[in-house]
């Protein structure tokens, strides 16, 4: 990406317009090129599909289609949030992912117990009483090891979530 920044610095002027296709790193590319161009637009190509559809699908053809759409003011632009908003979105997405992973681990634990005819009755499958239940069960040792492995991953994830939430709480007090 440093090459792109160097290219933008040497080739773009404030009279230039740049259009890029919305992809996973388009905000980063936007940030790199914005200081050098007059306008950088991130195109929502799905919203423009009917206007830019080409028979051949190559990067060169797509780039030409986007350039023509920009020249004709046909670009369906993506809203570019501020870096602060993007950071908050990344943080929220990460926290959501932690929660989804924890739910997945809990479901795997309960599912593995269920496949062996066992049902932990406690409120939390990641509690110390759940671990004691697993250890005291009559399951084969290999199955116990699988369950305990999932349990340990769940405990590690709970600790990560606790630390992450604590960090978020401290940051929110500063804001």
Residue frames as qw, qx, qy, qz and C-alpha x, y, z in Angstrom:
[[0.000, 0.883, 0.469, 0.000, 0.00, 0.00, 0.00],
 [0.334, -0.689, 0.098, 0.635, 2.95, 2.34, 0.44],
 [0.330, 0.041, 0.605, 0.724, 3.42, 2.15, -3.33],
 [0.049, 0.720, 0.635, 0.275, -0.16, 3.35, -3.80],
 [0.259, -0.876, -0.196, 0.355, 0.46, 6.31, -1.52],
 [0.382, -0.419, 0.385, 0.728, 3.63, 7.18, -3.42],
 [0.246, 0.357, 0.696, 0.573, 1.73, 6.88, -6.71],
 [0.065, -0.849, -0.524, -0.032, -1.04, 9.14, -5.41],
 [0.339, -0.772, 0.002, 0.538, 1.43, 11.71, -4.20],
 [0.316, -0.313, 0.511, 0.735, 3.29, 11.82, -7.51],
 [0.123, 0.246, 0.768, 0.578, 0.37, 11.42, -9.96],
 [0.091, -0.733, -0.670, -0.071, -2.75, 12.96, -8.44],
 [0.103, 0.190, -0.084, 0.973, -3.70, 16.62, -8.18],
 [0.197, 0.325, 0.589, -0.713, -6.55, 18.41, -6.46],
 [0.493, 0.319, -0.240, -0.773, -8.27, 18.60, -9.87],
 [0.342, 0.114, -0.904, -0.231, -8.42, 14.80, -10.13],
 [0.775, -0.201, 0.182, -0.571, -11.34, 12.59, -9.23],
 [0.145, 0.270, -0.952, 0.014, -10.76, 9.00, -8.18],
 [0.821, -0.144, 0.000, -0.552, -13.34, 6.24, -8.02],
 [0.086, 0.306, -0.942, 0.111, -12.67, 2.90, -6.34],
 [0.663, -0.235, -0.605, -0.373, -14.83, -0.16, -5.98],
 [0.592, -0.553, 0.332, -0.483, -16.15, -0.92, -2.51],
 [0.780, 0.122, -0.603, 0.110, -14.07, -3.78, -1.14],
 [0.754, -0.497, -0.361, 0.231, -12.69, -4.88, 2.21],
 [0.553, -0.347, -0.076, 0.754, -9.91, -2.31, 2.24],
 [0.267, 0.684, 0.376, 0.565, -11.57, 0.53, 0.32],
 [0.316, -0.941, -0.120, -0.017, -11.63, 2.86, 3.34],
 [0.662, -0.485, 0.249, 0.515, -7.88, 2.39, 3.69],
 [0.498, 0.289, 0.447, 0.685, -7.34, 3.18, 0.00],
 [0.024, -0.889, -0.350, -0.294, -9.66, 6.16, 0.41],
 [0.490, -0.839, 0.019, 0.234, -7.54, 7.44, 3.30],
 [0.661, -0.207, 0.357, 0.627, -4.33, 6.99, 1.29],
 [0.374, 0.379, 0.492, 0.689, -5.53, 8.84, -1.81],
 [0.083, -0.882, -0.463, -0.008, -7.77, 11.56, -0.33],
 [0.348, -0.738, 0.034, 0.577, -4.94, 13.95, 0.58],
 [0.332, -0.243, 0.539, 0.735, -3.80, 14.06, -3.06],
 [0.086, 0.393, 0.734, 0.548, -7.01, 14.04, -5.13],
 [0.254, -0.205, -0.012, -0.945, -9.78, 16.58, -5.31],
 [0.770, -0.124, 0.163, -0.604, -12.37, 13.87, -4.74],
 [0.124, 0.182, -0.975, -0.034, -12.21, 10.17, -3.92],
 [0.736, -0.058, 0.016, -0.674, -15.44, 8.21, -4.28],
 [0.218, -0.114, 0.967, -0.067, -16.07, 4.67, -3.16],
 [0.534, 0.072, -0.421, -0.730, -18.54, 3.11, -5.56],
 [0.611, 0.024, 0.700, -0.370, -21.26, 0.71, -4.51],
 [0.154, 0.249, -0.753, -0.589, -21.03, -1.40, -7.65],
 [0.096, 0.325, 0.939, -0.059, -24.01, -3.54, -6.68],
 [0.210, 0.701, 0.421, -0.537, -26.23, -0.44, -6.79],
 [0.222, 0.672, -0.328, -0.626, -24.73, 0.51, -10.17],
 [0.534, -0.060, 0.819, 0.203, -24.82, -2.94, -11.72],
 [0.549, 0.644, 0.534, -0.012, -27.38, -2.12, -14.40],
 [0.232, 0.953, -0.073, -0.179, -25.41, 0.94, -15.56],
 [0.055, -0.761, 0.630, 0.144, -21.93, -0.55, -15.60],
 [0.856, -0.019, 0.514, -0.047, -22.55, -4.13, -16.61],
 [0.251, 0.643, -0.601, -0.402, -20.06, -5.36, -19.16],
 [0.932, 0.177, -0.237, -0.212, -19.95, -8.57, -21.16],
 [0.732, 0.214, -0.494, 0.417, -16.39, -9.21, -20.11],
 [0.561, -0.821, -0.021, -0.104, -15.52, -8.99, -16.44],
 [0.745, 0.135, -0.242, 0.607, -11.90, -7.94, -15.93],
 [0.393, -0.608, -0.250, 0.643, -10.26, -5.37, -13.68],
 [0.199, -0.098, 0.317, 0.922, -9.47, -3.15, -16.67],
 [0.162, -0.468, -0.651, -0.575, -13.05, -3.29, -17.94],
 [0.406, -0.705, -0.550, 0.187, -14.39, -2.63, -14.43],
 [0.369, -0.443, -0.069, 0.814, -12.03, 0.33, -13.97],
 [0.055, 0.113, 0.456, 0.881, -13.09, 1.81, -17.28],
 [0.282, -0.595, -0.684, -0.314, -16.77, 1.32, -16.41],
 [0.421, -0.676, -0.414, 0.440, -16.30, 3.04, -13.07],
 [0.284, -0.263, 0.138, 0.912, -14.38, 5.93, -14.67],
 [0.074, -0.318, -0.581, -0.746, -17.14, 6.42, -17.25],
 [0.372, -0.677, -0.633, -0.048, -19.80, 6.28, -14.53],
 [0.401, -0.553, -0.233, 0.692, -17.90, 8.89, -12.52],
 [0.162, -0.043, 0.336, 0.927, -17.59, 11.15, -15.56],
 [0.264, -0.410, -0.597, -0.637, -21.37, 10.88, -16.13],
 [0.290, -0.285, 0.450, -0.795, -22.13, 11.32, -12.40],
 [0.800, -0.122, -0.411, -0.420, -23.69, 7.84, -12.25],
 [0.403, 0.191, -0.805, 0.392, -21.67, 6.55, -9.31],
 [0.686, -0.618, -0.269, -0.274, -23.68, 5.23, -6.39],
 [0.232, 0.576, -0.570, 0.537, -21.30, 6.41, -3.70],
 [0.686, -0.378, -0.583, 0.216, -20.74, 4.70, -0.38],
 [0.311, -0.910, 0.063, -0.267, -20.84, 6.90, 2.69],
 [0.647, 0.269, -0.500, 0.508, -17.36, 7.11, 4.16],
 [0.574, -0.788, -0.220, -0.008, -17.50, 7.35, 7.94],
 [0.028, -0.880, 0.418, -0.225, -14.85, 9.21, 9.86],
 [0.492, 0.325, -0.766, 0.255, -11.86, 7.23, 11.15],
 [0.242, -0.215, 0.656, -0.682, -13.32, 7.51, 14.66],
 [0.794, 0.087, 0.127, -0.587, -16.63, 5.98, 13.56],
 [0.771, 0.335, -0.532, -0.104, -14.77, 3.22, 11.69],
 [0.201, 0.332, -0.802, 0.455, -12.78, 2.44, 14.83],
 [0.503, -0.083, 0.513, -0.690, -15.96, 2.24, 16.89],
 [0.855, 0.222, -0.160, -0.440, -17.50, -0.07, 14.30],
 [0.587, 0.367, -0.710, 0.129, -14.43, -2.33, 14.38],
 [0.098, -0.255, 0.743, -0.611, -14.60, -2.42, 18.16],
 [0.698, 0.046, 0.292, -0.652, -18.31, -3.29, 18.14],
 [0.819, 0.323, -0.394, -0.264, -17.72, -5.94, 15.48],
 [0.360, 0.360, -0.802, 0.313, -14.91, -7.49, 17.51],
 [0.333, -0.147, 0.652, -0.665, -17.03, -7.57, 20.67],
 [0.810, 0.175, 0.029, -0.558, -19.90, -9.14, 18.74],
 [0.698, 0.376, -0.607, -0.061, -17.52, -11.77, 17.34],
 [0.053, 0.298, -0.822, 0.482, -16.32, -12.64, 20.84],
 [0.581, 0.011, 0.452, -0.676, -19.91, -13.10, 21.94],
 [0.832, 0.300, -0.239, -0.400, -20.73, -15.29, 18.92],
 [0.496, 0.384, -0.763, 0.153, -17.66, -17.45, 19.57],
 [0.197, -0.199, 0.751, -0.598, -18.65, -17.86, 23.21],
 [0.754, 0.140, 0.202, -0.609, -22.17, -18.92, 22.21],
 [0.749, 0.388, -0.500, -0.196, -20.68, -21.40, 19.75],
 [0.234, 0.331, -0.843, 0.354, -18.48, -22.94, 22.45],
 [0.455, -0.056, 0.594, -0.661, -21.41, -23.21, 24.85],
 [0.819, 0.264, -0.051, -0.506, -23.50, -24.88, 22.15],
 [0.607, 0.396, -0.689, -0.004, -20.70, -27.33, 21.31],
 [0.051, -0.252, 0.822, -0.507, -20.37, -28.26, 24.98],
 [0.624, 0.093, 0.440, -0.640, -24.09, -28.84, 25.40],
 [0.781, 0.383, -0.288, -0.401, -24.30, -30.69, 22.08],
 [0.428, 0.381, -0.810, 0.125, -21.45, -33.05, 22.92],
 [0.259, -0.106, 0.773, -0.569, -22.98, -33.83, 26.30],
 [0.716, 0.236, 0.173, -0.634, -26.37, -34.39, 24.65],
 [0.675, 0.401, -0.563, -0.257, -24.87, -36.82, 22.11],
 [0.342, 0.188, -0.874, 0.289, -23.73, -38.90, 25.06],
 [0.509, -0.516, -0.666, -0.177, -27.09, -38.75, 26.81],
 [0.420, -0.380, -0.457, 0.686, -26.08, -36.17, 29.40],
 [0.001, -0.796, -0.294, -0.529, -27.66, -32.84, 30.24],
 [0.344, -0.042, -0.444, 0.827, -26.00, -30.35, 32.55],
 [0.177, -0.754, -0.627, -0.085, -28.80, -28.76, 34.57],
 [0.365, -0.523, -0.196, 0.745, -26.88, -25.74, 35.86],
 [0.262, 0.886, 0.220, -0.312, -27.44, -22.23, 34.57],
 [0.249, 0.859, -0.392, -0.215, -24.01, -21.86, 32.93],
 [0.978, 0.177, -0.041, 0.103, -22.18, -24.58, 31.02],
 [0.539, 0.555, -0.344, 0.532, -18.94, -22.69, 31.67],
 [0.497, -0.741, 0.219, -0.395, -19.31, -22.61, 35.46],
 [0.031, -0.484, 0.846, -0.222, -17.02, -24.54, 37.85],
 [0.669, 0.013, 0.625, -0.403, -19.94, -26.86, 38.59],
 [0.810, 0.514, -0.085, -0.269, -20.14, -27.71, 34.86],
 [0.348, 0.613, -0.704, 0.086, -16.46, -28.64, 34.87],
 [0.348, -0.270, 0.812, -0.383, -17.02, -30.84, 37.94],
 [0.807, 0.270, 0.302, -0.430, -20.01, -32.43, 36.17],
 [0.692, 0.596, -0.385, -0.134, -17.84, -33.24, 33.13],
 [0.135, 0.541, -0.795, 0.238, -14.99, -34.62, 35.24],
 [0.461, -0.131, 0.752, -0.452, -17.35, -36.78, 37.34],
 [0.793, 0.308, -0.066, -0.521, -19.22, -38.17, 34.32],
 [0.779, -0.121, 0.610, 0.080, -18.83, -41.73, 33.08],
 [0.625, 0.751, -0.099, -0.188, -17.82, -40.54, 29.62],
 [0.893, 0.160, 0.006, 0.420, -14.84, -42.04, 27.82],
 [0.494, -0.570, 0.037, 0.655, -11.62, -40.18, 28.63],
 [0.341, 0.142, 0.458, 0.809, -11.23, -38.97, 25.04],
 [0.094, -0.726, -0.529, -0.428, -14.71, -37.38, 25.16],
 [0.465, -0.792, -0.245, 0.311, -13.98, -35.82, 28.54],
 [0.496, -0.288, 0.209, 0.792, -10.81, -34.32, 27.08],
 [0.154, 0.445, 0.516, 0.715, -12.81, -32.81, 24.19],
 [0.302, -0.825, -0.449, -0.161, -15.31, -31.34, 26.61],
 [0.545, -0.677, -0.087, 0.486, -12.62, -29.99, 28.89],
 [0.436, 0.034, 0.336, 0.834, -10.82, -28.50, 25.89],
 [0.037, -0.650, -0.481, -0.587, -14.00, -26.66, 24.91],
 [0.484, -0.798, -0.338, 0.122, -14.49, -25.64, 28.54],
 [0.559, -0.422, 0.060, 0.711, -10.96, -24.19, 28.73],
 [0.252, 0.286, 0.414, 0.827, -11.48, -22.30, 25.46],
 [0.242, -0.772, -0.480, -0.339, -14.73, -20.92, 26.85],
 [0.555, -0.711, -0.197, 0.383, -12.98, -19.84, 30.05],
 [0.476, -0.147, 0.226, 0.837, -10.24, -18.13, 28.04],
 [0.062, 0.501, 0.492, 0.709, -12.87, -16.37, 25.93],
 [0.391, -0.817, -0.421, -0.034, -14.77, -15.26, 29.03],
 [0.554, -0.553, -0.027, 0.622, -11.54, -13.79, 30.40],
 [0.336, 0.124, 0.384, 0.851, -10.81, -12.05, 27.08],
 [0.122, -0.693, -0.517, -0.488, -14.32, -10.60, 27.05],
 [0.497, -0.770, -0.305, 0.258, -13.95, -9.45, 30.65],
 [0.497, -0.363, 0.136, 0.777, -10.66, -7.68, 29.86],
 [0.195, 0.327, 0.500, 0.778, -12.02, -6.22, 26.62],
 [0.252, -0.782, -0.506, -0.262, -15.17, -4.95, 28.33],
 [0.527, -0.681, -0.175, 0.477, -13.08, -3.47, 31.14],
 [0.410, -0.104, 0.290, 0.858, -10.92, -1.67, 28.59],
 [0.003, 0.549, 0.546, 0.633, -14.03, -0.32, 26.85],
 [0.397, -0.808, -0.433, 0.042, -15.47, 0.87, 30.15],
 [0.511, -0.515, -0.005, 0.688, -12.26, 2.70, 31.01],
 [0.266, 0.132, 0.424, 0.856, -12.18, 4.37, 27.58],
 [0.137, -0.689, -0.574, -0.422, -15.82, 5.41, 27.88],
 [0.447, -0.757, -0.319, 0.354, -15.10, 7.11, 31.20],
 [0.416, -0.293, 0.196, 0.839, -12.45, 9.20, 29.46],
 [0.105, 0.354, 0.569, 0.735, -14.90, 10.27, 26.71]]
